[in-house]
Amino acid sequence: MVRLIVRERESIQDAVRRFRKLVERSGIKKEMRRREYYEKPSEIRRRARLRAERRSRRTRLPV
């Protein structure tokens, strides 16, 4: 849970900007996007496998 204490003499715009940064850093937005639609477990495994293949392909290529 993100908690923001508004500082003395801080404008609302500044507080909202700090809040957005806190939410972004905490990963809440990413989690919300991920949970926006139901994803079957097989699709989750498939995406993880493809990500691992791309990662291994990148490490194998000589630079």
C-alpha positions as CSV (number, residue, x, y, z in Angstrom):
1,M,0.0,0.0,0.0
2,V,1.3,3.4,-1.0
3,R,1.1,6.1,1.6
4,L,1.7,9.8,0.9
5,I,1.9,12.5,3.6
6,V,1.3,15.9,2.1
7,R,4.0,18.3,3.2
8,E,3.4,21.7,4.7
9,R,2.9,24.3,2.0
10,E,3.1,21.7,-0.7
11,S,0.7,22.3,-3.7
12,I,-1.8,19.6,-4.7
13,Q,-0.1,19.3,-8.1
14,D,3.3,18.5,-6.4
15,A,1.6,16.0,-4.1
16,V,-0.1,14.3,-7.0
17,R,3.2,14.1,-8.9
18,R,4.9,12.5,-5.9
19,F,2.0,10.1,-5.5
20,R,2.2,9.0,-9.2
21,K,6.0,8.4,-8.8
22,L,5.4,6.3,-5.7
23,V,2.7,4.2,-7.4
24,E,5.0,3.7,-10.4
25,R,8.0,2.6,-8.3
26,S,5.9,0.3,-6.2
27,G,4.7,-1.7,-9.2
28,I,1.0,-1.2,-8.6
29,K,0.4,0.1,-12.1
30,K,2.2,-2.8,-13.7
31,E,0.2,-5.3,-11.5
32,M,-3.1,-3.6,-12.4
33,R,-2.4,-3.9,-16.1
34,R,-1.4,-7.5,-15.7
35,R,-4.6,-8.3,-13.9
36,E,-6.9,-6.2,-16.2
37,Y,-7.9,-9.3,-18.1
38,Y,-8.0,-13.0,-17.1
39,E,-5.1,-14.9,-18.5
40,K,-5.2,-18.7,-18.6
41,P,-2.4,-20.5,-16.8
42,S,-1.2,-22.1,-20.0
43,E,-0.8,-18.6,-21.5
44,I,1.2,-17.5,-18.5
45,R,3.5,-20.5,-18.9
46,R,3.8,-19.9,-22.6
47,R,4.8,-16.3,-22.2
48,A,7.4,-17.2,-19.5
49,R,8.8,-19.9,-21.8
50,L,9.1,-17.5,-24.7
51,R,10.7,-14.9,-22.5
52,A,13.3,-17.4,-21.3
53,E,14.0,-18.5,-24.9
54,R,14.6,-14.9,-25.9
55,R,16.9,-14.3,-22.9
56,S,18.9,-17.4,-23.7
57,R,19.2,-16.5,-27.3
58,R,20.5,-13.1,-26.3
59,T,23.2,-14.6,-24.1
60,R,24.3,-17.1,-26.7
61,L,24.9,-14.5,-29.5
62,P,28.6,-13.4,-29.6
63,V,29.0,-9.6,-29.6
